[in-house]
Amino acid sequence: MTSQALQAKPAAVADIPSWLLSFAAGYVDVVGFAALFGLFTAHVTGNFIMIGVQLIGASEGLLTKLLALPTFVVAVGCARLLETALRRRGLPAIAVLFFLEGALLAAFMATGLVAVPLTDPSAPLVVICGLLGVAAMGIQNAMSRTLLADAGPTTIMTGNTTQIVIDAVDLPGATPEARAAIRRRLGKMLPAVIGFASGAIIGAFAFKLVSFWSLALPAVLLLSLSLQHRREPHSL
């Protein structure tokens, strides 16, 4: 199979709403940050900032943040290798990756429930808990660059927000053709940003109310997406 074929997207991918994945990412990110001493699970490079802050002050959760990037890299690499292998065999790669992400989120939830109350940020269960969340979001980040590239970024909203502002400024003076392209981008990026913000807000309240049980919602969402796409042909 050629590399061009592997880069082709299944038609059904276009049916996956970007706002739903952004909602899950914002939700998981805020739960990880609130529960695990300032750990970013989706916006993983944000941990560099937290590491810098903690190197000059309190070092709560420093070990987990140091391990987050290599865990993220391994998760992205494994997701890509698995996707390539599954698609070569005509298997539903997107369903499998959604399942793995949902399963990792469920494991994130279960480990957190076992670990509570979280008093020692360097306790093994606390570290494992955080890295399970990072791995889950690593899979979603990988898919956003491959299988879900047409949906745009769903885990980091800086680029989406920047493009929305640029398009809003350009829209009034754009040609009809450019306006159509701008509206298509806005139709993709605005729901993603709104979904992420909504997920962060709802996730914060959910965590306050039910602690790590709050992660059941994004886990179920991802597992539902896996079931929805399990029978779709992915032969390329």
Buried (B, 14 or more C-beta within 10 A) or exposed (E): EEEEEEEEBBEBBEEBBBBBBBBBBBBBBBBBBBBBBBBBBBBBEBBEEBBEBBEEEEBBBBBBBEBBBEBBEBBBEBBBEBBBEBBBEEBBBBBBBBBBBBBBBBBBBBBBEEBEEBEBBEBEBBBBBBBBBBBBBBBBBBBBEBBBEEBBBBBBBEEBBEBBEEBEEEEEEBEEEEBEEBEEBBEBBBBBBBBBBBBBEBBBEBBEEEBBEBBBBBBEBBBEBBEBBBEBEBEB
